[in-house]
Amino acid sequence: MANPIFDVHCHFPRNWQDPDSQDNAKAIDERADALRAAGVVKASLLAGGRFGLGYEESLEYARRHEDFFLPSAVVDPEDIDGRAVQQLFEMGYVGLKMIGVKRAYDDLKYFSVYEMAERLGMPILLHMGVIGGPIDYAITHPRRDKDAAKTYLASQERRIKEQILSFGRNASATRMRPFHMDTIANNFPDLRLIGAHLGGTGNYDESASVARWRPNVFFDMSGGDTIERHAVERRLIGYEIGVEKLVWGSDCGNDEISSHVDNLEEIFTKVGLTDDEAHRIRWSNAAEIFGLEEPVLAQ
């Protein structure tokens, strides 16, 4: 297959404004169709826990596309331990996702989760940096954009606000930094860790530093136009962060997936990657992280 793509950051589709009205079977089918149309052939589906349906119900919908989705459980390490991770694995989950933690990612309380994930070979995707909101004020503003104004007014409604800010006001970007991955990697060297959004704006130097020295720490390129622009302008791709340490994730709605795949290809051209280097970011790195392919070392 020409240029297959592995999506490491695909959320289970949810209607946050009115979740009870969603036809989940239709929503998951449409998500799979949109990904496939963009060239994605495997996707780590972030499901359960904080992001909507229960773990068992999420798996039922994921299995509608069993050859396509690899289920990863969204977990809160405050509420689960290593035994719970093993139960999720036995249920059918192959990876984990964390976001909005109440302590730093490398807090000792969370170590039993990392220990079991390492033992079971479950990669962990960690949100990095500031948690995004409904409006990117670096790009637009309600004062000059009617769509942004509409979104802003809607987000003020109590019901929607409670859903978007599902972690409450106690979510801190300082607890979700790339340097925390260094601590985790030193204690659990075989645990495969993916930092989302190239580490998050403001954290790129930390990401490059950790990726430079820890073999099983990787970063995804999701996060929208700004992070894609920074990837080129700040020479993050193949210069500050080696191509073997980068993977791709959509982390967006169905209507945006194809455009971000196009952006990815433009990035490859702008930074002058070889076909092999581009293939590593599109597919090989993630395939190795999730155990679909065996790493091959230089002879």
ChimeraX commands (.cxc) that place a marker at each C-alpha (Angstrom):
marker #1 position 0.00,0.00,0.00 radius 0.5
marker #1 position 1.35,3.41,-0.95 radius 0.5
marker #1 position 2.08,5.68,2.00 radius 0.5
marker #1 position 0.06,3.98,4.75 radius 0.5
marker #1 position -0.59,6.13,7.81 radius 0.5
marker #1 position -0.85,5.12,11.47 radius 0.5
marker #1 position -2.93,7.50,13.64 radius 0.5
marker #1 position -1.80,7.32,17.28 radius 0.5
marker #1 position -4.21,10.02,18.53 radius 0.5
marker #1 position -7.76,9.29,17.40 radius 0.5
marker #1 position -10.55,10.11,19.85 radius 0.5
marker #1 position -13.77,8.17,20.03 radius 0.5
marker #1 position -16.24,10.60,18.40 radius 0.5
marker #1 position -18.48,12.34,20.90 radius 0.5
marker #1 position -21.19,14.98,20.72 radius 0.5
marker #1 position -20.16,16.98,23.77 radius 0.5
marker #1 position -23.14,19.33,23.59 radius 0.5
marker #1 position -25.72,16.53,23.59 radius 0.5
marker #1 position -24.00,13.16,24.08 radius 0.5
marker #1 position -27.22,11.22,24.60 radius 0.5
marker #1 position -28.45,12.10,21.12 radius 0.5
marker #1 position -25.49,10.56,19.30 radius 0.5
marker #1 position -25.84,7.37,17.27 radius 0.5
marker #1 position -22.57,5.81,18.36 radius 0.5
marker #1 position -22.52,3.13,15.69 radius 0.5
marker #1 position -22.97,5.74,12.98 radius 0.5
marker #1 position -20.41,8.04,14.59 radius 0.5
marker #1 position -17.70,5.38,14.80 radius 0.5
marker #1 position -18.40,4.24,11.23 radius 0.5
marker #1 position -18.10,7.82,9.98 radius 0.5
marker #1 position -14.84,8.31,11.89 radius 0.5
marker #1 position -13.38,5.14,10.36 radius 0.5
marker #1 position -14.54,6.18,6.87 radius 0.5
marker #1 position -12.99,9.64,7.20 radius 0.5
marker #1 position -9.68,8.20,8.39 radius 0.5
marker #1 position -9.52,5.59,5.65 radius 0.5
marker #1 position -10.34,8.19,3.00 radius 0.5
marker #1 position -7.30,10.18,4.18 radius 0.5
marker #1 position -4.98,7.18,3.90 radius 0.5
marker #1 position -5.01,5.98,7.51 radius 0.5
marker #1 position -4.87,2.17,7.79 radius 0.5
marker #1 position -4.53,1.81,11.59 radius 0.5
marker #1 position -5.68,4.06,14.41 radius 0.5
marker #1 position -5.26,3.98,18.17 radius 0.5
marker #1 position -8.79,4.74,19.32 radius 0.5
marker #1 position -8.85,6.67,22.62 radius 0.5
marker #1 position -11.97,5.48,24.38 radius 0.5
marker #1 position -13.79,5.05,27.67 radius 0.5
marker #1 position -13.13,6.70,30.98 radius 0.5
marker #1 position -13.37,10.47,31.02 radius 0.5
marker #1 position -14.22,10.76,27.34 radius 0.5
marker #1 position -17.75,9.43,27.26 radius 0.5
marker #1 position -18.85,5.81,27.09 radius 0.5
marker #1 position -17.80,3.05,29.45 radius 0.5
marker #1 position -14.86,0.82,28.58 radius 0.5
marker #1 position -16.89,-2.24,27.60 radius 0.5
marker #1 position -19.39,-0.29,25.51 radius 0.5
marker #1 position -16.60,1.58,23.74 radius 0.5
marker #1 position -14.97,-1.72,22.83 radius 0.5
marker #1 position -18.19,-2.98,21.29 radius 0.5
marker #1 position -18.25,-0.05,18.88 radius 0.5
marker #1 position -14.52,-0.25,18.17 radius 0.5
marker #1 position -14.96,-3.89,17.14 radius 0.5
marker #1 position -17.18,-2.78,14.28 radius 0.5
marker #1 position -13.80,-2.03,12.67 radius 0.5
marker #1 position -11.66,-4.61,14.39 radius 0.5
marker #1 position -9.06,-4.65,11.62 radius 0.5
marker #1 position -8.65,-0.88,11.85 radius 0.5
marker #1 position -8.94,0.39,15.43 radius 0.5
marker #1 position -6.52,-0.46,18.23 radius 0.5
marker #1 position -8.38,0.46,21.46 radius 0.5
marker #1 position -6.52,2.58,24.00 radius 0.5
marker #1 position -8.22,3.31,27.32 radius 0.5
marker #1 position -8.42,6.88,28.60 radius 0.5
marker #1 position -7.55,6.52,32.28 radius 0.5
marker #1 position -7.22,8.67,35.37 radius 0.5
marker #1 position -4.22,7.40,37.38 radius 0.5
marker #1 position -5.78,8.83,40.52 radius 0.5
marker #1 position -8.52,6.22,40.27 radius 0.5
marker #1 position -6.80,3.16,38.82 radius 0.5
marker #1 position -3.74,1.07,39.66 radius 0.5
marker #1 position -1.74,-1.67,38.02 radius 0.5
marker #1 position -4.43,-4.27,38.65 radius 0.5
marker #1 position -7.00,-2.11,36.85 radius 0.5
marker #1 position -4.60,-1.72,33.92 radius 0.5
marker #1 position -4.33,-5.49,33.68 radius 0.5
marker #1 position -8.13,-5.76,33.66 radius 0.5
marker #1 position -8.32,-3.26,30.80 radius 0.5
marker #1 position -5.73,-5.28,28.90 radius 0.5
marker #1 position -7.63,-8.51,29.43 radius 0.5
marker #1 position -10.79,-6.72,28.28 radius 0.5
marker #1 position -9.11,-5.89,24.96 radius 0.5
marker #1 position -7.32,-2.57,25.33 radius 0.5
marker #1 position -3.79,-2.42,23.93 radius 0.5
marker #1 position -2.76,1.07,25.07 radius 0.5
marker #1 position -3.54,3.90,27.51 radius 0.5
marker #1 position -4.13,7.66,27.35 radius 0.5
marker #1 position -3.77,10.22,30.16 radius 0.5
marker #1 position -4.73,13.90,30.40 radius 0.5
marker #1 position -5.72,16.39,33.09 radius 0.5
marker #1 position -3.89,14.62,35.91 radius 0.5
marker #1 position -4.09,15.98,39.46 radius 0.5
marker #1 position -0.39,15.31,40.11 radius 0.5
marker #1 position 2.67,15.45,37.89 radius 0.5
marker #1 position 2.86,12.52,35.50 radius 0.5
marker #1 position 5.98,11.25,37.28 radius 0.5
marker #1 position 4.41,11.22,40.75 radius 0.5
marker #1 position 5.18,7.99,42.61 radius 0.5
marker #1 position 1.45,7.35,43.07 radius 0.5
marker #1 position 1.16,6.62,39.35 radius 0.5
marker #1 position 4.07,4.17,39.18 radius 0.5
marker #1 position 1.97,1.02,39.50 radius 0.5
marker #1 position 0.13,2.04,36.30 radius 0.5
marker #1 position 3.42,2.47,34.45 radius 0.5
marker #1 position 4.85,-0.75,35.84 radius 0.5
marker #1 position 1.91,-2.82,34.63 radius 0.5
marker #1 position 1.75,-1.05,31.25 radius 0.5
marker #1 position 5.44,-1.81,30.76 radius 0.5
marker #1 position 4.93,-5.45,31.71 radius 0.5
marker #1 position 2.00,-5.85,29.32 radius 0.5
marker #1 position 3.57,-3.90,26.45 radius 0.5
marker #1 position 0.88,-1.18,26.47 radius 0.5
marker #1 position 2.06,2.16,25.04 radius 0.5
marker #1 position 0.88,5.28,26.88 radius 0.5
marker #1 position -0.10,8.49,25.11 radius 0.5
marker #1 position 0.34,11.47,27.43 radius 0.5
marker #1 position -1.23,14.84,26.77 radius 0.5
marker #1 position 1.48,17.52,26.94 radius 0.5
marker #1 position 1.10,21.16,27.90 radius 0.5
marker #1 position -1.98,23.38,27.98 radius 0.5
marker #1 position -5.32,21.69,27.34 radius 0.5
marker #1 position -6.94,23.26,24.31 radius 0.5
marker #1 position -10.31,24.96,24.34 radius 0.5
marker #1 position -13.05,25.70,21.81 radius 0.5
marker #1 position -11.27,28.76,20.35 radius 0.5
marker #1 position -7.60,29.15,19.36 radius 0.5
marker #1 position -6.94,32.80,20.18 radius 0.5
marker #1 position -3.60,32.71,18.35 radius 0.5
marker #1 position -5.56,32.28,15.12 radius 0.5
marker #1 position -8.87,34.07,15.68 radius 0.5
marker #1 position -10.99,36.01,18.19 radius 0.5
marker #1 position -14.73,36.47,18.79 radius 0.5
marker #1 position -14.30,40.22,18.31 radius 0.5
marker #1 position -13.51,39.77,14.60 radius 0.5
marker #1 position -14.85,36.32,13.70 radius 0.5
marker #1 position -18.59,35.61,13.83 radius 0.5
marker #1 position -18.05,31.83,14.02 radius 0.5
marker #1 position -15.67,32.32,16.94 radius 0.5
marker #1 position -18.24,34.61,18.58 radius 0.5
marker #1 position -20.91,31.96,18.22 radius 0.5
marker #1 position -18.60,29.34,19.72 radius 0.5
marker #1 position -17.67,31.66,22.57 radius 0.5
marker #1 position -21.29,32.37,23.50 radius 0.5
marker #1 position -22.20,28.70,23.34 radius 0.5
marker #1 position -19.24,27.77,25.55 radius 0.5
marker #1 position -20.57,30.06,28.27 radius 0.5
marker #1 position -23.65,27.93,28.73 radius 0.5
marker #1 position -23.26,25.98,31.92 radius 0.5
marker #1 position -24.01,22.55,30.47 radius 0.5
marker #1 position -21.46,22.81,27.65 radius 0.5
marker #1 position -18.92,24.45,29.91 radius 0.5
marker #1 position -19.07,21.59,32.38 radius 0.5
marker #1 position -18.49,19.08,29.59 radius 0.5
marker #1 position -15.58,20.89,27.93 radius 0.5
marker #1 position -13.91,21.52,31.28 radius 0.5
marker #1 position -14.45,17.94,32.40 radius 0.5
marker #1 position -11.28,18.04,34.51 radius 0.5
marker #1 position -12.52,21.03,36.48 radius 0.5
marker #1 position -10.30,24.02,37.19 radius 0.5
marker #1 position -7.63,21.78,38.68 radius 0.5
marker #1 position -5.90,20.95,35.38 radius 0.5
marker #1 position -2.36,22.31,35.15 radius 0.5
marker #1 position 0.02,22.27,32.18 radius 0.5
marker #1 position 2.92,22.14,34.63 radius 0.5
marker #1 position 1.89,18.59,35.60 radius 0.5
marker #1 position 1.99,17.46,31.96 radius 0.5
marker #1 position 5.49,18.36,30.76 radius 0.5
marker #1 position 7.95,16.35,28.65 radius 0.5
marker #1 position 10.51,16.31,31.46 radius 0.5
marker #1 position 8.10,14.13,33.45 radius 0.5
marker #1 position 8.52,11.52,30.71 radius 0.5
marker #1 position 12.24,11.46,31.46 radius 0.5
marker #1 position 11.56,10.33,35.04 radius 0.5
marker #1 position 9.10,7.68,33.86 radius 0.5
marker #1 position 11.46,6.42,31.15 radius 0.5
marker #1 position 14.35,6.13,33.59 radius 0.5
marker #1 position 12.26,4.02,35.95 radius 0.5
marker #1 position 10.47,2.00,33.25 radius 0.5
marker #1 position 12.91,1.82,30.33 radius 0.5
marker #1 position 10.84,-0.63,28.27 radius 0.5
marker #1 position 7.60,1.36,28.55 radius 0.5
marker #1 position 6.77,3.09,25.26 radius 0.5
marker #1 position 5.67,6.67,25.86 radius 0.5
marker #1 position 4.17,9.09,23.33 radius 0.5
marker #1 position 4.01,12.77,24.21 radius 0.5
marker #1 position 1.18,14.51,22.37 radius 0.5
marker #1 position 1.51,17.71,20.32 radius 0.5
marker #1 position 5.32,17.63,20.04 radius 0.5
marker #1 position 5.29,18.27,23.78 radius 0.5
marker #1 position 2.97,21.26,23.53 radius 0.5
marker #1 position 3.83,24.84,22.60 radius 0.5
marker #1 position 6.31,26.14,25.15 radius 0.5
marker #1 position 7.79,22.69,25.74 radius 0.5
marker #1 position 9.61,21.94,22.49 radius 0.5
marker #1 position 13.09,22.16,24.00 radius 0.5
marker #1 position 12.09,19.74,26.74 radius 0.5
marker #1 position 10.69,17.34,24.15 radius 0.5
marker #1 position 13.87,17.43,22.11 radius 0.5
marker #1 position 15.97,16.90,25.22 radius 0.5
marker #1 position 14.04,13.83,26.40 radius 0.5
marker #1 position 13.69,12.32,22.91 radius 0.5
marker #1 position 17.43,12.75,22.44 radius 0.5
marker #1 position 18.38,10.39,25.24 radius 0.5
marker #1 position 15.47,8.06,26.03 radius 0.5
marker #1 position 14.99,5.28,23.45 radius 0.5
marker #1 position 11.28,4.62,24.10 radius 0.5
marker #1 position 10.05,8.22,24.26 radius 0.5
marker #1 position 8.25,9.51,21.15 radius 0.5
marker #1 position 6.17,12.56,20.23 radius 0.5
marker #1 position 3.12,12.92,18.01 radius 0.5
marker #1 position 2.59,15.78,15.58 radius 0.5
marker #1 position -1.08,16.43,16.35 radius 0.5
marker #1 position -2.37,19.73,17.67 radius 0.5
marker #1 position -3.39,21.79,14.68 radius 0.5
marker #1 position -1.96,24.36,12.30 radius 0.5
marker #1 position 0.17,26.20,14.86 radius 0.5
marker #1 position 2.09,23.13,15.96 radius 0.5
marker #1 position 2.48,22.02,12.33 radius 0.5
marker #1 position 3.92,25.45,11.52 radius 0.5
marker #1 position 6.26,25.31,14.48 radius 0.5
marker #1 position 7.44,21.87,13.39 radius 0.5
marker #1 position 8.91,23.50,10.28 radius 0.5
marker #1 position 9.87,26.97,11.50 radius 0.5
marker #1 position 11.61,25.72,14.63 radius 0.5
marker #1 position 13.32,22.84,12.83 radius 0.5
marker #1 position 11.78,20.22,15.11 radius 0.5
marker #1 position 11.47,17.52,12.43 radius 0.5
marker #1 position 14.62,15.51,11.84 radius 0.5
marker #1 position 16.84,18.21,13.36 radius 0.5
marker #1 position 15.90,18.90,16.99 radius 0.5
marker #1 position 13.92,15.63,17.17 radius 0.5
marker #1 position 15.05,12.64,15.12 radius 0.5
marker #1 position 12.64,11.17,12.58 radius 0.5
marker #1 position 12.66,7.83,14.45 radius 0.5
marker #1 position 11.07,9.63,17.43 radius 0.5
marker #1 position 8.06,11.11,15.64 radius 0.5
marker #1 position 4.57,9.76,14.91 radius 0.5
marker #1 position 1.37,11.27,13.53 radius 0.5
marker #1 position -2.02,11.77,15.16 radius 0.5
marker #1 position -5.24,13.32,13.94 radius 0.5
marker #1 position -6.83,14.58,17.21 radius 0.5
marker #1 position -9.53,16.39,15.22 radius 0.5
marker #1 position -12.99,16.07,13.71 radius 0.5
marker #1 position -13.77,14.08,10.60 radius 0.5
marker #1 position -13.85,17.13,8.35 radius 0.5
marker #1 position -10.28,18.12,9.28 radius 0.5
marker #1 position -8.46,14.80,8.95 radius 0.5
marker #1 position -7.64,15.00,5.25 radius 0.5
marker #1 position -6.33,18.56,5.54 radius 0.5
marker #1 position -3.94,17.57,8.32 radius 0.5
marker #1 position -2.70,14.62,6.27 radius 0.5
marker #1 position -2.05,17.09,3.43 radius 0.5
marker #1 position -0.20,19.34,5.88 radius 0.5
marker #1 position 1.93,16.39,6.93 radius 0.5
marker #1 position 3.00,15.75,3.36 radius 0.5
marker #1 position 3.80,19.45,2.90 radius 0.5
marker #1 position 5.95,19.33,6.02 radius 0.5
marker #1 position 7.91,16.41,4.62 radius 0.5
marker #1 position 8.59,18.37,1.44 radius 0.5
marker #1 position 9.52,21.59,3.24 radius 0.5
marker #1 position 12.04,19.92,5.55 radius 0.5
marker #1 position 13.43,17.68,2.80 radius 0.5
marker #1 position 12.79,14.24,4.24 radius 0.5
marker #1 position 13.66,11.15,2.23 radius 0.5
marker #1 position 10.93,8.64,1.39 radius 0.5
marker #1 position 12.22,6.33,4.11 radius 0.5
marker #1 position 12.22,9.12,6.73 radius 0.5
marker #1 position 8.68,10.14,5.79 radius 0.5
marker #1 position 7.54,6.52,5.95 radius 0.5
marker #1 position 8.91,6.23,9.48 radius 0.5
marker #1 position 6.75,9.13,10.65 radius 0.5
marker #1 position 3.65,8.07,8.73 radius 0.5
marker #1 position 3.79,4.42,9.70 radius 0.5
marker #1 position 6.88,2.52,10.86 radius 0.5
marker #1 position 7.55,4.21,14.18 radius 0.5
marker #1 position 3.96,3.77,15.38 radius 0.5
marker #1 position 3.76,0.23,14.00 radius 0.5
marker #1 position 6.80,-0.67,16.09 radius 0.5
marker #1 position 5.46,1.10,19.18 radius 0.5
marker #1 position 2.22,-0.90,19.01 radius 0.5
marker #1 position 3.95,-4.17,18.16 radius 0.5
marker #1 position 2.74,-4.54,14.58 radius 0.5
marker #1 position 6.32,-4.57,13.29 radius 0.5
marker #1 position 9.65,-5.59,14.78 radius 0.5
marker #1 position 12.33,-2.90,14.94 radius 0.5
marker #1 position 15.28,-3.59,12.64 radius 0.5
marker #1 position 18.68,-2.28,13.72 radius 0.5
marker #1 position 21.53,-1.30,11.45 radius 0.5
marker #1 position 23.96,-4.12,10.68 radius 0.5
marker link #1:1,2 radius 0.2
marker link #1:2,3 radius 0.2
marker link #1:3,4 radius 0.2
marker link #1:4,5 radius 0.2
marker link #1:5,6 radius 0.2
marker link #1:6,7 radius 0.2
marker link #1:7,8 radius 0.2
marker link #1:8,9 radius 0.2
marker link #1:9,10 radius 0.2
marker link #1:10,11 radius 0.2
marker link #1:11,12 radius 0.2
marker link #1:12,13 radius 0.2
marker link #1:13,14 radius 0.2
marker link #1:14,15 radius 0.2
marker link #1:15,16 radius 0.2
marker link #1:16,17 radius 0.2
marker link #1:17,18 radius 0.2
marker link #1:18,19 radius 0.2
marker link #1:19,20 radius 0.2
marker link #1:20,21 radius 0.2
marker link #1:21,22 radius 0.2
marker link #1:22,23 radius 0.2
marker link #1:23,24 radius 0.2
marker link #1:24,25 radius 0.2
marker link #1:25,26 radius 0.2
marker link #1:26,27 radius 0.2
marker link #1:27,28 radius 0.2
marker link #1:28,29 radius 0.2
marker link #1:29,30 radius 0.2
marker link #1:30,31 radius 0.2
marker link #1:31,32 radius 0.2
marker link #1:32,33 radius 0.2
marker link #1:33,34 radius 0.2
marker link #1:34,35 radius 0.2
marker link #1:35,36 radius 0.2
marker link #1:36,37 radius 0.2
marker link #1:37,38 radius 0.2
marker link #1:38,39 radius 0.2
marker link #1:39,40 radius 0.2
marker link #1:40,41 radius 0.2
marker link #1:41,42 radius 0.2
marker link #1:42,43 radius 0.2
marker link #1:43,44 radius 0.2
marker link #1:44,45 radius 0.2
marker link #1:45,46 radius 0.2
marker link #1:46,47 radius 0.2
marker link #1:47,48 radius 0.2
marker link #1:48,49 radius 0.2
marker link #1:49,50 radius 0.2
marker link #1:50,51 radius 0.2
marker link #1:51,52 radius 0.2
marker link #1:52,53 radius 0.2
marker link #1:53,54 radius 0.2
marker link #1:54,55 radius 0.2
marker link #1:55,56 radius 0.2
marker link #1:56,57 radius 0.2
marker link #1:57,58 radius 0.2
marker link #1:58,59 radius 0.2
marker link #1:59,60 radius 0.2
marker link #1:60,61 radius 0.2
marker link #1:61,62 radius 0.2
marker link #1:62,63 radius 0.2
marker link #1:63,64 radius 0.2
marker link #1:64,65 radius 0.2
marker link #1:65,66 radius 0.2
marker link #1:66,67 radius 0.2
marker link #1:67,68 radius 0.2
marker link #1:68,69 radius 0.2
marker link #1:69,70 radius 0.2
marker link #1:70,71 radius 0.2
marker link #1:71,72 radius 0.2
marker link #1:72,73 radius 0.2
marker link #1:73,74 radius 0.2
marker link #1:74,75 radius 0.2
marker link #1:75,76 radius 0.2
marker link #1:76,77 radius 0.2
marker link #1:77,78 radius 0.2
marker link #1:78,79 radius 0.2
marker link #1:79,80 radius 0.2
marker link #1:80,81 radius 0.2
marker link #1:81,82 radius 0.2
marker link #1:82,83 radius 0.2
marker link #1:83,84 radius 0.2
marker link #1:84,85 radius 0.2
marker link #1:85,86 radius 0.2
marker link #1:86,87 radius 0.2
marker link #1:87,88 radius 0.2
marker link #1:88,89 radius 0.2
marker link #1:89,90 radius 0.2
marker link #1:90,91 radius 0.2
marker link #1:91,92 radius 0.2
marker link #1:92,93 radius 0.2
marker link #1:93,94 radius 0.2
marker link #1:94,95 radius 0.2
marker link #1:95,96 radius 0.2
marker link #1:96,97 radius 0.2
marker link #1:97,98 radius 0.2
marker link #1:98,99 radius 0.2
marker link #1:99,100 radius 0.2
marker link #1:100,101 radius 0.2
marker link #1:101,102 radius 0.2
marker link #1:102,103 radius 0.2
marker link #1:103,104 radius 0.2
marker link #1:104,105 radius 0.2
marker link #1:105,106 radius 0.2
marker link #1:106,107 radius 0.2
marker link #1:107,108 radius 0.2
marker link #1:108,109 radius 0.2
marker link #1:109,110 radius 0.2
marker link #1:110,111 radius 0.2
marker link #1:111,112 radius 0.2
marker link #1:112,113 radius 0.2
marker link #1:113,114 radius 0.2
marker link #1:114,115 radius 0.2
marker link #1:115,116 radius 0.2
marker link #1:116,117 radius 0.2
marker link #1:117,118 radius 0.2
marker link #1:118,119 radius 0.2
marker link #1:119,120 radius 0.2
marker link #1:120,121 radius 0.2
marker link #1:121,122 radius 0.2
marker link #1:122,123 radius 0.2
marker link #1:123,124 radius 0.2
marker link #1:124,125 radius 0.2
marker link #1:125,126 radius 0.2
marker link #1:126,127 radius 0.2
marker link #1:127,128 radius 0.2
marker link #1:128,129 radius 0.2
marker link #1:129,130 radius 0.2
marker link #1:130,131 radius 0.2
marker link #1:131,132 radius 0.2
marker link #1:132,133 radius 0.2
marker link #1:133,134 radius 0.2
marker link #1:134,135 radius 0.2
marker link #1:135,136 radius 0.2
marker link #1:136,137 radius 0.2
marker link #1:137,138 radius 0.2
marker link #1:138,139 radius 0.2
marker link #1:139,140 radius 0.2
marker link #1:140,141 radius 0.2
marker link #1:141,142 radius 0.2
marker link #1:142,143 radius 0.2
marker link #1:143,144 radius 0.2
marker link #1:144,145 radius 0.2
marker link #1:145,146 radius 0.2
marker link #1:146,147 radius 0.2
marker link #1:147,148 radius 0.2
marker link #1:148,149 radius 0.2
marker link #1:149,150 radius 0.2
marker link #1:150,151 radius 0.2
marker link #1:151,152 radius 0.2
marker link #1:152,153 radius 0.2
marker link #1:153,154 radius 0.2
marker link #1:154,155 radius 0.2
marker link #1:155,156 radius 0.2
marker link #1:156,157 radius 0.2
marker link #1:157,158 radius 0.2
marker link #1:158,159 radius 0.2
marker link #1:159,160 radius 0.2
marker link #1:160,161 radius 0.2
marker link #1:161,162 radius 0.2
marker link #1:162,163 radius 0.2
marker link #1:163,164 radius 0.2
marker link #1:164,165 radius 0.2
marker link #1:165,166 radius 0.2
marker link #1:166,167 radius 0.2
marker link #1:167,168 radius 0.2
marker link #1:168,169 radius 0.2
marker link #1:169,170 radius 0.2
marker link #1:170,171 radius 0.2
marker link #1:171,172 radius 0.2
marker link #1:172,173 radius 0.2
marker link #1:173,174 radius 0.2
marker link #1:174,175 radius 0.2
marker link #1:175,176 radius 0.2
marker link #1:176,177 radius 0.2
marker link #1:177,178 radius 0.2
marker link #1:178,179 radius 0.2
marker link #1:179,180 radius 0.2
marker link #1:180,181 radius 0.2
marker link #1:181,182 radius 0.2
marker link #1:182,183 radius 0.2
marker link #1:183,184 radius 0.2
marker link #1:184,185 radius 0.2
marker link #1:185,186 radius 0.2
marker link #1:186,187 radius 0.2
marker link #1:187,188 radius 0.2
marker link #1:188,189 radius 0.2
marker link #1:189,190 radius 0.2
marker link #1:190,191 radius 0.2
marker link #1:191,192 radius 0.2
marker link #1:192,193 radius 0.2
marker link #1:193,194 radius 0.2
marker link #1:194,195 radius 0.2
marker link #1:195,196 radius 0.2
marker link #1:196,197 radius 0.2
marker link #1:197,198 radius 0.2
marker link #1:198,199 radius 0.2
marker link #1:199,200 radius 0.2
marker link #1:200,201 radius 0.2
marker link #1:201,202 radius 0.2
marker link #1:202,203 radius 0.2
marker link #1:203,204 radius 0.2
marker link #1:204,205 radius 0.2
marker link #1:205,206 radius 0.2
marker link #1:206,207 radius 0.2
marker link #1:207,208 radius 0.2
marker link #1:208,209 radius 0.2
marker link #1:209,210 radius 0.2
marker link #1:210,211 radius 0.2
marker link #1:211,212 radius 0.2
marker link #1:212,213 radius 0.2
marker link #1:213,214 radius 0.2
marker link #1:214,215 radius 0.2
marker link #1:215,216 radius 0.2
marker link #1:216,217 radius 0.2
marker link #1:217,218 radius 0.2
marker link #1:218,219 radius 0.2
marker link #1:219,220 radius 0.2
marker link #1:220,221 radius 0.2
marker link #1:221,222 radius 0.2
marker link #1:222,223 radius 0.2
marker link #1:223,224 radius 0.2
marker link #1:224,225 radius 0.2
marker link #1:225,226 radius 0.2
marker link #1:226,227 radius 0.2
marker link #1:227,228 radius 0.2
marker link #1:228,229 radius 0.2
marker link #1:229,230 radius 0.2
marker link #1:230,231 radius 0.2
marker link #1:231,232 radius 0.2
marker link #1:232,233 radius 0.2
marker link #1:233,234 radius 0.2
marker link #1:234,235 radius 0.2
marker link #1:235,236 radius 0.2
marker link #1:236,237 radius 0.2
marker link #1:237,238 radius 0.2
marker link #1:238,239 radius 0.2
marker link #1:239,240 radius 0.2
marker link #1:240,241 radius 0.2
marker link #1:241,242 radius 0.2
marker link #1:242,243 radius 0.2
marker link #1:243,244 radius 0.2
marker link #1:244,245 radius 0.2
marker link #1:245,246 radius 0.2
marker link #1:246,247 radius 0.2
marker link #1:247,248 radius 0.2
marker link #1:248,249 radius 0.2
marker link #1:249,250 radius 0.2
marker link #1:250,251 radius 0.2
marker link #1:251,252 radius 0.2
marker link #1:252,253 radius 0.2
marker link #1:253,254 radius 0.2
marker link #1:254,255 radius 0.2
marker link #1:255,256 radius 0.2
marker link #1:256,257 radius 0.2
marker link #1:257,258 radius 0.2
marker link #1:258,259 radius 0.2
marker link #1:259,260 radius 0.2
marker link #1:260,261 radius 0.2
marker link #1:261,262 radius 0.2
marker link #1:262,263 radius 0.2
marker link #1:263,264 radius 0.2
marker link #1:264,265 radius 0.2
marker link #1:265,266 radius 0.2
marker link #1:266,267 radius 0.2
marker link #1:267,268 radius 0.2
marker link #1:268,269 radius 0.2
marker link #1:269,270 radius 0.2
marker link #1:270,271 radius 0.2
marker link #1:271,272 radius 0.2
marker link #1:272,273 radius 0.2
marker link #1:273,274 radius 0.2
marker link #1:274,275 radius 0.2
marker link #1:275,276 radius 0.2
marker link #1:276,277 radius 0.2
marker link #1:277,278 radius 0.2
marker link #1:278,279 radius 0.2
marker link #1:279,280 radius 0.2
marker link #1:280,281 radius 0.2
marker link #1:281,282 radius 0.2
marker link #1:282,283 radius 0.2
marker link #1:283,284 radius 0.2
marker link #1:284,285 radius 0.2
marker link #1:285,286 radius 0.2
marker link #1:286,287 radius 0.2
marker link #1:287,288 radius 0.2
marker link #1:288,289 radius 0.2
marker link #1:289,290 radius 0.2
marker link #1:290,291 radius 0.2
marker link #1:291,292 radius 0.2
marker link #1:292,293 radius 0.2
marker link #1:293,294 radius 0.2
marker link #1:294,295 radius 0.2
marker link #1:295,296 radius 0.2
marker link #1:296,297 radius 0.2
marker link #1:297,298 radius 0.2
marker link #1:298,299 radius 0.2
view
